[in-house]
Amino acid sequence: MKIQDNIAIVTTVYNWELYKSTSRSFPPDMHTYAIDGSKGFYGLRSLLFALKKLKHHNYKYLIMVDEDAVFSSIEKLFSLMKYMAANNFVACGMRDGGALKWRNKNPHSINTFFAVLNLEEIYKVYEPKEVKKNQYVKFGEFLHNLENVQYHNYDKNSLFEEYYCFFFWLLRKNKKILYLKAENPFNNETTAVLNHNDETFLYHAWYSRFYGKNEEHTKRINEMINMAEMNQHNSSPILLKNPSYKLRYLAYKYYRRFLRKIRLTKAYEGIYH
């Protein structure tokens, strides 16, 4: 059995044109999934949704990667995952504070532009309602978790991202997280992520929302794409659909439109009465 048979890869996509290019760097012959994040369905919602949808597929690992990231070495990625397995890590990724000088949020959580999750171990204790209750940090908590932090301008009490609760929950379940080193080899807006052997295996561009709209960011992201290890035969992703969210989003959209019309009507009446 190939290592790919036990792994799923999922991307919450905001920019589908960019995804068409970067997804060609994904490991070949892997079970690839996508979630439409263009209508606000991202972060914790998409993470918990993916865990729900994939629970009965018997995958051992889940790779989460944003569409503004590319793999520069599949071999080094798989080496990292073997190291995770050998050392009982249930998750790995870059700290959201303390790994990069300019990214100064919570160092106990990882940033989910890239993450690997050991689904086999997580599902043994997984309870989504419990996960959501962990969006807090106690005074002095997780201090043992700050070894080898490169920069110290982080905010250990930050709740900046809604998905932090997932990684706080893992830590409170005494699960091990492997925090990866990262650097900005070219500029502050393109990040190289290193594996356990300090080898670059992934680049992340940040600011994908500007791709195709801003010339400078588009050029920079295209330069990053050129550093990827591209595969020619990747299959199209399986779209993980969430019809109920789509209906709620449409209802919310029309409700906002209704409120705007009422405000305009009142403003008009106020002017002429």
Backbone as JSON, one array per atom type, in Angstrom:
{
  "sequence": "MKIQDNIAIVTTVYNWELYKSTSRSFPPDMHTYAIDGSKGFYGLRSLLFALKKLKHHNYKYLIMVDEDAVFSSIEKLFSLMKYMAANNFVACGMRDGGALKWRNKNPHSINTFFAVLNLEEIYKVYEPKEVKKNQYVKFGEFLHNLENVQYHNYDKNSLFEEYYCFFFWLLRKNKKILYLKAENPFNNETTAVLNHNDETFLYHAWYSRFYGKNEEHTKRINEMINMAEMNQHNSSPILLKNPSYKLRYLAYKYYRRFLRKIRLTKAYEGIYH",
  "N": [[0.84, -1.21, 0.0], [0.59, 2.2, -0.89], [1.82, 5.23, 0.6], [0.13, 7.35, 0.09], [-2.42, 6.27, 0.05], [-3.53, 6.31, 2.57], [-4.05, 8.91, 3.16], [-5.71, 12.03, 3.07], [-6.21, 15.1, 1.34], [-7.15, 18.42, 1.83], [-8.57, 21.5, 0.75], [-9.73, 24.66, 1.55], [-11.25, 26.72, -0.53], [-10.9, 29.96, -1.78], [-10.08, 31.43, -3.99], [-10.52, 30.2, -6.97], [-9.22, 30.14, -9.45], [-6.54, 30.48, -8.8], [-6.23, 28.18, -7.27], [-6.35, 26.18, -9.25], [-3.81, 26.29, -10.32], [-1.97, 26.0, -8.11], [-2.74, 23.58, -6.96], [-1.67, 21.65, -8.53], [0.72, 21.06, -7.46], [0.26, 19.33, -5.45], [0.64, 16.15, -3.75], [0.84, 13.38, -5.97], [-1.79, 11.08, -6.99], [-3.34, 11.18, -4.7], [-6.09, 11.32, -2.39], [-8.07, 13.91, -2.99], [-9.68, 16.8, -1.82], [-12.0, 19.56, -1.88], [-13.31, 22.56, -0.47], [-15.75, 25.0, -0.8], [-14.9, 28.13, -0.07], [-15.58, 30.68, -0.72], [-17.81, 32.08, 0.04], [-17.61, 32.8, 2.66], [-17.34, 30.51, 4.18], [-15.15, 29.22, 5.99], [-12.13, 28.73, 7.98], [-12.75, 27.75, 11.34], [-15.27, 26.62, 10.85], [-15.07, 25.32, 8.33], [-13.03, 23.52, 8.93], [-14.14, 21.83, 10.98], [-16.25, 20.87, 9.47], [-14.95, 19.42, 7.43], [-13.77, 17.41, 8.99], [-16.06, 16.12, 9.86], [-17.2, 15.19, 7.41], [-15.25, 13.44, 6.46], [-14.99, 11.44, 8.26], [-15.77, 8.73, 8.12], [-14.19, 7.57, 6.22], [-11.86, 6.33, 6.79], [-9.26, 7.41, 6.67], [-5.87, 7.9, 7.61], [-4.35, 10.19, 7.91], [-4.82, 13.73, 7.54], [-4.16, 16.3, 5.34], [-4.16, 19.7, 5.45], [-4.26, 22.45, 3.36], [-3.87, 25.71, 2.09], [-5.03, 27.51, -0.88], [-3.13, 29.32, -1.63], [-0.63, 28.23, -1.33], [2.18, 26.12, -2.05], [3.68, 22.93, -2.64], [7.09, 22.28, -2.47], [8.64, 20.08, -2.29], [7.7, 16.89, -2.33], [8.8, 14.59, -1.31], [10.13, 15.49, 1.0], [7.96, 16.33, 2.45], [6.6, 13.88, 2.94], [8.6, 12.67, 4.45], [8.48, 14.24, 6.73], [5.93, 13.51, 7.67], [6.29, 10.83, 8.27], [8.06, 11.12, 10.38], [6.38, 12.4, 12.21], [4.6, 10.27, 12.75], [6.32, 8.4, 13.91], [6.95, 9.64, 16.26], [4.69, 10.2, 17.67], [3.12, 12.53, 17.21], [0.17, 14.43, 16.87], [-0.54, 16.53, 15.33], [0.79, 18.98, 13.08], [2.45, 22.02, 12.1], [2.98, 25.53, 11.32], [3.61, 27.79, 13.95], [1.24, 30.31, 14.98], [2.22, 32.54, 16.05], [5.39, 33.74, 16.91], [6.97, 32.24, 15.15], [7.42, 33.63, 12.81], [8.66, 36.93, 12.44], [6.87, 39.03, 11.96], [4.38, 37.92, 12.27], [2.46, 37.81, 14.89], [0.6, 36.49, 16.59], [-1.24, 34.01, 18.44], [1.01, 31.73, 19.9], [0.57, 29.1, 20.6], [-1.22, 27.88, 18.98], [-1.4, 26.55, 15.64], [-1.08, 27.97, 12.36], [-3.52, 27.51, 9.95], [-2.93, 27.55, 7.2], [-1.28, 25.61, 6.39], [-1.38, 22.36, 7.59], [-0.97, 19.22, 9.2], [-2.93, 16.57, 10.23], [-3.35, 13.89, 12.47], [-5.67, 11.82, 11.89], [-6.55, 9.36, 12.8], [-5.85, 9.24, 15.5], [-7.06, 11.56, 16.49], [-9.83, 11.21, 16.05], [-10.42, 9.37, 18.0], [-10.94, 10.75, 20.31], [-12.55, 12.78, 19.59], [-14.93, 15.36, 19.72], [-17.04, 17.58, 18.51], [-18.6, 19.65, 19.8], [-17.34, 19.9, 22.21], [-14.83, 20.78, 21.38], [-15.41, 23.41, 20.5], [-15.78, 24.73, 22.88], [-13.34, 25.45, 23.8], [-12.13, 27.91, 23.29], [-10.28, 29.74, 24.71], [-7.7, 30.94, 26.93], [-6.03, 30.07, 29.78], [-4.47, 31.81, 32.52], [-1.01, 31.52, 32.57], [-1.08, 29.06, 31.32], [0.02, 26.37, 29.21], [2.72, 27.08, 29.17], [4.97, 25.45, 29.06], [4.99, 24.87, 26.49], [6.37, 26.58, 24.91], [8.97, 26.29, 24.12], [11.85, 26.72, 22.09], [10.81, 28.82, 20.57], [11.12, 31.22, 18.08], [10.76, 34.04, 17.81], [9.77, 36.54, 20.16], [7.66, 38.31, 20.35], [5.04, 37.62, 20.43], [1.51, 37.11, 21.22], [0.43, 35.46, 23.8], [-2.09, 35.19, 24.78], [-3.84, 35.61, 22.76], [-6.83, 35.44, 20.84], [-7.23, 35.5, 18.16], [-7.84, 34.0, 15.83], [-10.64, 32.01, 15.04], [-10.41, 29.27, 14.91], [-8.48, 28.55, 16.74], [-9.35, 27.25, 19.0], [-9.49, 24.54, 18.39], [-6.84, 23.6, 18.41], [-6.05, 24.33, 20.97], [-7.74, 22.61, 22.31], [-6.66, 20.12, 21.56], [-4.17, 20.28, 22.89], [-5.05, 20.38, 25.53], [-6.03, 17.87, 25.72], [-3.77, 16.51, 26.04], [-2.34, 15.97, 23.73], [0.27, 15.77, 21.33], [1.79, 18.42, 19.58], [3.59, 19.22, 16.72], [5.6, 21.84, 16.15], [6.51, 23.7, 13.42], [9.4, 25.19, 11.95], [9.78, 28.35, 10.28], [10.47, 30.71, 7.65], [11.18, 33.84, 6.0], [12.36, 33.92, 3.09], [12.5, 35.58, 0.85], [10.79, 37.85, 0.96], [8.58, 39.57, 3.24], [6.13, 38.56, 2.62], [6.06, 36.08, 1.5], [6.34, 32.89, 2.6], [8.52, 30.35, 3.7], [8.19, 27.05, 4.73], [9.59, 24.77, 7.01], [10.62, 21.36, 7.4], [11.06, 18.73, 9.89], [13.75, 18.31, 9.64], [14.78, 20.73, 9.06], [14.4, 21.43, 6.39], [13.17, 23.0, 3.52], [9.89, 22.51, 2.42], [7.53, 23.56, 1.62], [5.9, 26.45, 0.32], [4.3, 29.47, 1.18], [2.11, 32.0, 0.19], [0.46, 34.06, 1.27], [-2.16, 36.58, 1.32], [-3.87, 35.83, -0.85], [-6.26, 36.75, -1.78], [-5.8, 38.92, -3.34], [-4.84, 37.99, -5.68], [-4.67, 38.11, -9.16], [-5.94, 40.53, -9.11], [-4.34, 42.51, -8.07], [-1.39, 43.75, -9.33], [1.27, 43.55, -8.31], [1.07, 41.63, -6.18], [0.09, 39.46, -7.65], [2.2, 38.92, -9.42], [4.19, 38.22, -7.55], [3.08, 35.92, -6.35], [2.91, 34.24, -8.55], [5.62, 33.87, -9.02], [6.23, 32.38, -6.77], [4.75, 30.07, -7.33], [6.22, 29.05, -9.41], [8.28, 27.85, -8.08], [7.38, 25.47, -7.23], [6.99, 21.89, -6.96], [5.77, 20.46, -9.53], [3.02, 18.41, -10.63], [1.76, 16.55, -13.33], [-0.52, 15.05, -13.65], [-2.59, 15.23, -11.77], [-5.76, 14.52, -10.4], [-9.1, 15.96, -10.62], [-10.46, 17.73, -7.79], [-12.61, 16.35, -5.2], [-15.58, 17.85, -4.43], [-16.57, 18.94, -1.34], [-19.65, 19.36, -0.34], [-21.88, 21.71, 1.19], [-24.92, 22.14, 1.52], [-26.78, 23.23, 3.38], [-25.46, 25.38, 4.57], [-25.19, 27.04, 2.37], [-27.86, 27.74, 1.89], [-28.41, 29.11, 4.28], [-26.62, 31.21, 4.0], [-27.65, 32.54, 1.73], [-30.12, 33.33, 2.79], [-29.25, 35.07, 4.81], [-27.99, 36.98, 3.23], [-30.16, 38.1, 1.77], [-31.61, 39.06, 3.91], [-29.91, 41.05, 4.91], [-30.04, 42.76, 2.74], [-32.7, 43.48, 2.86], [-32.78, 44.88, 5.32], [-31.11, 47.01, 4.64], [-32.67, 48.31, 2.74], [-34.81, 49.16, 4.32], [-33.48, 50.98, 6.01], [-32.69, 52.91, 4.13], [-35.18, 53.79, 3.27], [-36.21, 54.95, 5.62], [-34.34, 56.97, 5.96], [-34.87, 58.49, 3.71], [-37.49, 59.3, 4.24], [-36.99, 60.82, 6.47], [-35.69, 62.98, 5.43], [-37.57, 64.31, 3.84], [-39.72, 64.9, 5.47]],
  "CA": [[0.0, 0.0, 0.0], [1.32, 3.45, -0.96], [1.52, 6.14, 1.71], [-0.98, 8.21, -0.3], [-3.72, 5.61, 0.24], [-4.03, 6.59, 3.92], [-4.02, 10.36, 3.36], [-6.58, 12.93, 2.31], [-5.77, 16.49, 1.35], [-8.33, 19.28, 1.67], [-8.32, 22.93, 0.63], [-10.88, 25.56, 1.55], [-10.83, 27.56, -1.66], [-11.49, 31.28, -2.01], [-9.73, 31.83, -5.35], [-10.47, 28.94, -7.72], [-8.22, 30.23, -10.51], [-5.26, 30.22, -8.16], [-6.23, 26.77, -6.87], [-6.05, 25.36, -10.43], [-2.35, 26.26, -10.5], [-1.22, 25.5, -6.95], [-3.09, 22.18, -6.65], [-0.81, 20.76, -9.33], [1.89, 20.71, -6.64], [-0.15, 18.37, -4.44], [1.15, 14.8, -4.01], [0.02, 12.66, -6.97], [-2.55, 9.88, -6.59], [-3.86, 11.36, -3.35], [-7.51, 11.65, -2.31], [-8.06, 15.37, -2.9], [-10.99, 17.38, -1.57], [-12.05, 21.03, -1.82], [-14.48, 23.17, 0.15], [-15.94, 26.35, -1.33], [-14.81, 29.13, 0.99], [-15.76, 32.0, -1.3], [-18.97, 32.74, 0.67], [-17.39, 32.93, 4.1], [-17.29, 29.21, 4.87], [-13.72, 28.9, 6.16], [-11.72, 28.72, 9.37], [-13.23, 26.65, 12.18], [-16.43, 25.96, 10.23], [-14.64, 24.38, 7.29], [-12.24, 22.48, 9.58], [-15.05, 20.87, 11.59], [-17.02, 20.28, 8.39], [-14.09, 18.41, 6.8], [-13.65, 16.28, 9.93], [-17.35, 15.41, 9.84], [-17.41, 14.54, 6.13], [-14.24, 12.42, 6.18], [-14.85, 10.55, 9.43], [-16.0, 7.3, 7.82], [-13.37, 7.17, 5.08], [-10.72, 5.56, 7.32], [-7.96, 8.0, 6.41], [-5.04, 8.04, 8.81], [-3.88, 11.57, 8.0], [-5.43, 14.78, 6.74], [-3.33, 17.46, 5.06], [-4.9, 20.91, 5.12], [-3.36, 23.42, 2.71], [-4.61, 26.76, 1.39], [-4.73, 27.58, -2.31], [-1.98, 30.18, -1.87], [0.56, 27.51, -0.91], [2.62, 25.05, -2.96], [4.71, 22.02, -2.15], [8.33, 22.31, -3.25], [9.24, 18.75, -2.22], [6.8, 15.87, -1.78], [9.64, 13.67, -0.54], [10.38, 16.07, 2.32], [6.67, 16.3, 3.13], [6.38, 12.52, 3.43], [9.58, 12.46, 5.51], [7.9, 14.9, 7.91], [4.8, 12.74, 8.16], [6.85, 9.63, 8.9], [8.61, 11.57, 11.66], [5.21, 12.59, 13.07], [4.1, 8.96, 13.15], [7.31, 7.74, 14.77], [7.1, 10.37, 17.53], [3.36, 10.36, 18.27], [2.53, 13.86, 17.06], [-1.16, 14.35, 16.26], [-0.71, 17.66, 14.43], [1.99, 19.78, 12.86], [2.26, 23.23, 11.31], [3.72, 26.7, 11.79], [2.96, 28.58, 15.01], [0.66, 31.56, 14.5], [2.98, 33.6, 16.7], [6.7, 33.27, 17.36], [7.75, 31.6, 14.09], [7.78, 34.74, 11.93], [8.76, 38.16, 13.22], [5.72, 39.9, 11.76], [3.12, 37.23, 12.63], [2.63, 37.83, 16.35], [-0.63, 36.07, 17.25], [-1.05, 33.01, 19.5], [2.05, 30.76, 19.57], [0.17, 27.74, 20.96], [-1.96, 27.35, 17.84], [-0.74, 26.66, 14.35], [-1.87, 28.64, 11.33], [-3.99, 26.4, 9.13], [-2.6, 27.57, 5.78], [-0.79, 24.25, 6.23], [-1.39, 21.55, 8.8], [-1.2, 17.79, 9.06], [-3.64, 16.03, 11.39], [-3.44, 12.44, 12.6], [-7.1, 11.58, 12.08], [-6.74, 8.12, 13.54], [-5.77, 9.55, 16.93], [-8.0, 12.63, 16.81], [-11.19, 10.69, 16.09], [-10.61, 8.58, 19.23], [-11.4, 11.64, 21.39], [-13.17, 13.94, 18.94], [-16.29, 15.78, 20.02], [-17.04, 18.97, 18.03], [-19.14, 20.59, 20.77], [-16.28, 20.11, 23.21], [-13.8, 21.59, 20.73], [-15.84, 24.8, 20.44], [-15.74, 25.29, 24.23], [-11.94, 25.65, 24.19], [-11.6, 29.17, 22.77], [-9.82, 30.55, 25.84], [-6.38, 30.6, 27.46], [-5.89, 30.36, 31.2], [-3.21, 32.46, 32.9], [0.1, 30.59, 32.81], [-1.3, 27.77, 30.67], [0.82, 26.0, 28.03], [4.04, 27.71, 29.18], [5.94, 24.44, 28.66], [4.82, 24.69, 25.05], [7.01, 27.7, 24.23], [10.38, 26.01, 23.85], [12.33, 26.89, 20.72], [10.13, 29.88, 19.84], [12.17, 32.06, 17.51], [10.5, 35.45, 18.13], [9.03, 36.61, 21.42], [6.69, 39.4, 20.34], [3.73, 37.0, 20.27], [0.5, 37.33, 22.24], [0.04, 34.12, 24.24], [-3.51, 35.2, 25.13], [-4.61, 35.99, 21.58], [-7.9, 34.6, 20.3], [-7.38, 36.16, 16.88], [-8.5, 33.1, 14.88], [-11.69, 31.2, 15.66], [-10.01, 27.85, 14.93], [-7.52, 28.28, 17.81], [-9.94, 26.34, 19.99], [-9.2, 23.16, 18.01], [-5.49, 23.25, 18.84], [-6.08, 24.37, 22.43], [-8.4, 21.36, 22.72], [-5.67, 19.04, 21.43], [-3.19, 20.41, 23.97], [-5.71, 20.02, 26.79], [-6.17, 16.42, 25.67], [-2.4, 16.0, 26.15], [-1.86, 15.53, 22.44], [1.5, 16.45, 20.95], [1.81, 19.19, 18.34], [4.93, 19.51, 16.21], [5.63, 23.2, 15.61], [7.53, 23.76, 12.38], [10.08, 26.46, 11.72], [9.44, 29.02, 9.03], [11.29, 31.88, 7.38], [10.8, 34.64, 4.83], [13.62, 34.0, 2.34], [12.47, 36.58, -0.23], [10.13, 39.05, 1.46], [7.69, 39.25, 4.36], [4.84, 38.09, 2.14], [6.19, 34.7, 1.02], [6.9, 32.13, 3.72], [9.0, 28.99, 3.5], [7.98, 26.22, 5.91], [10.64, 23.76, 7.08], [10.25, 20.12, 8.09], [11.81, 18.42, 11.11], [15.17, 18.34, 9.3], [15.06, 22.11, 8.63], [14.4, 21.45, 4.93], [11.97, 23.63, 2.96], [9.05, 21.62, 1.64], [6.3, 24.25, 1.24], [5.9, 27.91, 0.3], [2.97, 30.07, 1.37], [2.23, 33.36, -0.34], [-0.39, 35.02, 1.95], [-2.88, 37.58, 0.53], [-4.35, 35.26, -2.11], [-7.45, 37.48, -2.22], [-5.38, 39.93, -4.31], [-4.32, 37.35, -6.89], [-5.47, 38.47, -10.33], [-6.51, 41.86, -8.92], [-3.24, 43.41, -7.79], [-0.27, 43.32, -10.18], [2.43, 43.19, -7.49], [0.82, 40.35, -5.5], [-0.05, 38.42, -8.66], [3.55, 38.58, -9.87], [4.89, 37.54, -6.45], [2.51, 34.58, -6.17], [3.33, 33.45, -9.71], [7.01, 33.5, -8.78], [6.21, 31.28, -5.81], [4.23, 28.88, -8.03], [7.31, 28.51, -10.23], [9.2, 27.1, -7.22], [6.7, 24.24, -6.81], [7.25, 20.61, -7.62], [4.49, 20.27, -10.19], [2.62, 17.11, -11.15], [0.97, 16.77, -14.54], [-1.68, 14.16, -13.77], [-3.48, 15.27, -10.61], [-7.17, 14.48, -10.74], [-9.91, 17.04, -10.07], [-10.83, 17.44, -6.39], [-13.99, 16.06, -4.83], [-16.11, 19.0, -3.71], [-17.35, 18.63, -0.14], [-20.73, 20.34, -0.4], [-22.63, 22.02, 2.4], [-26.13, 22.84, 1.06], [-27.46, 23.97, 4.45], [-24.77, 26.66, 4.74], [-25.52, 27.85, 1.21], [-29.2, 28.3, 2.12], [-28.31, 30.11, 5.35], [-25.91, 32.37, 3.46], [-28.58, 33.26, 0.88], [-31.09, 33.96, 3.67], [-28.56, 36.18, 5.46], [-27.75, 37.98, 2.19], [-31.41, 38.79, 1.49], [-31.98, 39.78, 5.14], [-29.12, 42.28, 4.92], [-30.57, 43.61, 1.69], [-33.98, 43.98, 3.38], [-32.47, 45.9, 6.33], [-30.57, 48.18, 3.95], [-33.79, 48.99, 2.1], [-35.55, 49.83, 5.39], [-32.69, 52.15, 6.44], [-32.76, 53.92, 3.08], [-36.54, 54.33, 3.29], [-36.31, 55.83, 6.79], [-33.51, 58.14, 5.7], [-35.59, 59.29, 2.71], [-38.63, 59.92, 4.93], [-36.48, 61.84, 7.39], [-35.29, 64.18, 4.68], [-38.7, 64.99, 3.24], [-40.81, 65.14, 6.41]],
  "C": [[0.87, 1.25, 0.0], [0.91, 4.36, 0.19], [0.32, 7.03, 1.38], [-2.34, 7.61, -0.01], [-4.35, 5.93, 1.59], [-4.2, 8.08, 4.2], [-5.05, 11.05, 2.49], [-5.99, 14.34, 2.39], [-6.98, 17.37, 1.05], [-7.92, 20.74, 1.63], [-9.65, 23.67, 0.7], [-10.55, 26.69, 0.59], [-11.62, 28.86, -1.71], [-11.29, 31.7, -3.47], [-9.52, 30.57, -6.18], [-9.45, 28.98, -8.86], [-6.84, 29.94, -9.97], [-5.14, 28.74, -7.78], [-5.89, 25.85, -8.04], [-4.55, 25.22, -10.65], [-1.64, 25.59, -9.33], [-1.53, 24.04, -6.65], [-2.29, 21.19, -7.48], [0.45, 20.38, -8.57], [1.54, 19.68, -5.57], [0.42, 16.99, -4.77], [0.25, 14.06, -4.99], [-0.69, 11.47, -6.36], [-3.08, 9.97, -5.17], [-5.34, 11.71, -3.41], [-7.63, 13.14, -2.0], [-9.47, 15.92, -2.8], [-10.88, 18.91, -1.55], [-13.36, 21.45, -1.19], [-14.57, 24.59, -0.39], [-15.97, 27.35, -0.18], [-15.1, 30.54, 0.52], [-16.93, 32.77, -0.69], [-18.84, 32.79, 2.19], [-17.32, 31.64, 4.88], [-15.83, 28.76, 4.96], [-13.4, 28.87, 7.65], [-12.25, 27.51, 10.12], [-14.38, 25.91, 11.53], [-16.0, 24.94, 9.19], [-13.81, 23.25, 7.88], [-13.15, 21.41, 10.18], [-15.9, 20.16, 10.55], [-16.22, 19.16, 7.7], [-13.95, 17.18, 7.7], [-14.93, 15.45, 9.95], [-17.5, 14.59, 8.56], [-16.45, 13.37, 5.89], [-14.14, 11.34, 7.26], [-14.95, 9.08, 9.08], [-15.21, 6.81, 6.61], [-12.11, 6.41, 5.5], [-9.37, 6.1, 6.86], [-7.17, 8.08, 7.71], [-4.6, 9.49, 9.01], [-4.71, 12.49, 7.11], [-4.42, 15.91, 6.59], [-4.26, 18.62, 4.71], [-3.92, 21.91, 4.51], [-4.21, 24.43, 1.94], [-4.2, 26.83, -0.07], [-3.59, 28.54, -2.63], [-0.7, 29.57, -1.31], [0.89, 26.43, -1.93], [3.66, 24.19, -2.27], [5.93, 22.08, -3.07], [9.05, 20.97, -3.21], [8.26, 17.79, -1.55], [7.59, 14.89, -0.92], [9.87, 14.18, 0.87], [9.09, 16.17, 3.13], [6.42, 14.92, 3.73], [7.38, 12.15, 4.54], [9.07, 13.06, 6.82], [6.78, 14.05, 8.51], [5.25, 11.43, 8.8], [7.44, 9.96, 10.27], [7.48, 11.8, 12.66], [4.73, 11.25, 13.63], [5.03, 8.29, 14.15], [7.39, 8.37, 16.15], [5.76, 10.79, 18.14], [2.83, 11.79, 18.27], [1.17, 13.71, 16.38], [-1.41, 15.51, 15.31], [0.64, 18.33, 14.22], [1.65, 20.97, 11.98], [3.08, 24.36, 11.91], [2.93, 27.42, 12.89], [2.36, 29.86, 14.41], [1.25, 32.77, 15.22], [4.31, 33.02, 17.15], [7.54, 32.6, 16.3], [8.25, 32.63, 13.08], [7.75, 36.03, 12.72], [7.5, 38.99, 13.13], [4.39, 39.25, 12.12], [3.15, 36.98, 14.12], [1.36, 37.47, 17.1], [-0.31, 34.96, 18.26], [-0.03, 31.94, 19.1], [1.66, 29.31, 19.86], [-0.63, 27.07, 19.85], [-1.09, 27.39, 16.6], [-1.66, 27.4, 13.39], [-2.24, 27.61, 10.28], [-3.81, 26.6, 7.63], [-1.92, 26.26, 5.4], [-0.84, 23.56, 7.58], [-1.54, 20.09, 8.41], [-1.84, 17.31, 10.36], [-3.62, 14.51, 11.34], [-4.9, 12.1, 12.93], [-7.37, 10.36, 12.95], [-6.76, 8.39, 15.04], [-6.82, 10.59, 17.33], [-9.41, 12.09, 16.95], [-11.47, 9.85, 17.35], [-11.21, 9.44, 20.35], [-12.26, 12.78, 20.86], [-14.62, 14.13, 19.33], [-16.4, 17.26, 19.65], [-17.58, 19.99, 19.02], [-18.11, 20.91, 21.84], [-15.18, 21.0, 22.64], [-14.15, 23.07, 20.8], [-15.78, 25.49, 21.8], [-14.33, 25.66, 24.67], [-11.32, 26.94, 23.66], [-11.28, 30.12, 23.92], [-8.41, 30.09, 26.21], [-6.34, 31.0, 28.92], [-4.53, 31.02, 31.47], [-2.16, 31.4, 33.21], [-0.03, 29.24, 32.13], [-0.38, 27.61, 29.46], [2.23, 26.59, 28.04], [5.13, 26.73, 28.75], [5.99, 24.28, 27.14], [5.58, 25.74, 24.23], [8.51, 27.5, 24.03], [10.68, 26.21, 22.37], [11.5, 27.88, 19.89], [11.18, 30.89, 19.36], [12.01, 33.53, 17.87], [9.55, 35.53, 19.32], [8.06, 37.79, 21.49], [5.28, 38.89, 20.12], [2.78, 37.42, 21.39], [-0.05, 35.97, 22.67], [-1.42, 34.04, 24.67], [-4.42, 35.5, 23.94], [-5.66, 34.95, 21.22], [-8.25, 35.09, 18.89], [-8.13, 35.3, 15.86], [-9.48, 32.19, 15.63], [-11.28, 29.74, 15.8], [-8.96, 27.54, 16.01], [-8.05, 27.23, 18.77], [-9.61, 24.89, 19.67], [-7.82, 22.73, 18.54], [-5.33, 23.38, 20.35], [-6.7, 23.08, 22.98], [-7.43, 20.19, 22.63], [-4.66, 19.08, 22.58], [-3.8, 20.01, 25.31], [-6.03, 18.53, 26.86], [-4.81, 15.72, 25.74], [-1.9, 15.39, 24.85], [-0.66, 16.38, 22.02], [1.34, 17.16, 19.6], [3.26, 19.48, 17.97], [4.9, 20.88, 15.54], [6.81, 23.33, 14.66], [8.14, 25.15, 12.28], [9.66, 27.03, 10.37], [10.35, 30.24, 8.88], [10.74, 32.6, 6.16], [12.05, 34.84, 3.98], [13.66, 35.11, 1.3], [11.89, 37.9, 0.23], [9.18, 38.62, 2.57], [6.39, 38.59, 3.91], [4.91, 36.71, 1.48], [6.97, 33.91, 2.06], [7.33, 30.75, 3.27], [8.81, 28.22, 4.8], [8.97, 25.06, 5.86], [10.14, 22.52, 7.81], [11.14, 19.89, 9.3], [13.32, 18.43, 10.89], [15.61, 19.71, 8.82], [15.2, 22.22, 7.11], [13.08, 22.07, 4.45], [11.19, 22.62, 2.14], [7.79, 22.32, 1.13], [6.53, 25.76, 1.27], [4.46, 28.4, 0.42], [3.05, 31.54, 1.02], [1.52, 34.42, 0.5], [-1.09, 35.93, 0.92], [-3.37, 37.06, -0.82], [-5.57, 36.01, -2.65], [-7.09, 38.55, -3.27], [-4.88, 39.32, -5.61], [-5.26, 37.64, -8.06], [-6.09, 39.85, -10.25], [-5.43, 42.92, -8.71], [-1.99, 42.9, -8.51], [0.93, 42.83, -9.36], [2.25, 41.83, -6.81], [0.71, 39.21, -6.5], [1.32, 37.97, -9.16], [4.3, 37.79, -8.81], [4.38, 36.11, -6.29], [2.88, 33.68, -7.35], [4.79, 33.01, -9.59], [7.11, 32.35, -7.79], [5.75, 29.98, -6.49], [5.34, 28.23, -8.85], [8.33, 27.72, -9.4], [8.6, 25.76, -6.78], [7.21, 23.03, -7.57], [5.93, 20.17, -8.26], [4.28, 18.84, -10.69], [1.64, 17.34, -12.3], [-0.36, 16.02, -14.53], [-2.57, 14.15, -12.54], [-4.93, 15.3, -11.06], [-7.9, 15.67, -10.12], [-10.33, 16.7, -8.64], [-12.3, 17.05, -6.28], [-14.49, 17.24, -4.01], [-16.97, 18.54, -2.54], [-18.43, 19.72, -0.02], [-21.44, 20.49, 0.93], [-23.87, 22.81, 2.04], [-26.8, 23.69, 2.14], [-26.8, 25.33, 4.66], [-25.11, 27.59, 3.58], [-26.88, 28.51, 1.37], [-29.17, 29.37, 3.2], [-27.64, 31.38, 4.84], [-26.83, 33.21, 2.58], [-29.63, 34.0, 1.72], [-30.48, 35.19, 4.35], [-28.35, 37.33, 4.47], [-29.01, 38.8, 1.91], [-31.91, 39.57, 2.72], [-31.22, 41.09, 5.23], [-29.64, 43.27, 3.89], [-31.89, 44.26, 2.15], [-33.74, 45.09, 4.4], [-31.93, 47.16, 5.68], [-31.69, 49.0, 3.31], [-34.61, 49.76, 3.13], [-34.81, 51.09, 5.84], [-32.76, 53.27, 5.41], [-34.14, 54.59, 3.05], [-36.71, 55.32, 4.44], [-35.51, 57.11, 6.58], [-34.22, 59.08, 4.72], [-36.76, 60.03, 3.37], [-38.17, 61.01, 5.86], [-36.11, 63.13, 6.67], [-36.49, 65.0, 4.25], [-39.9, 65.16, 4.19], [-40.34, 66.01, 7.56]]
}
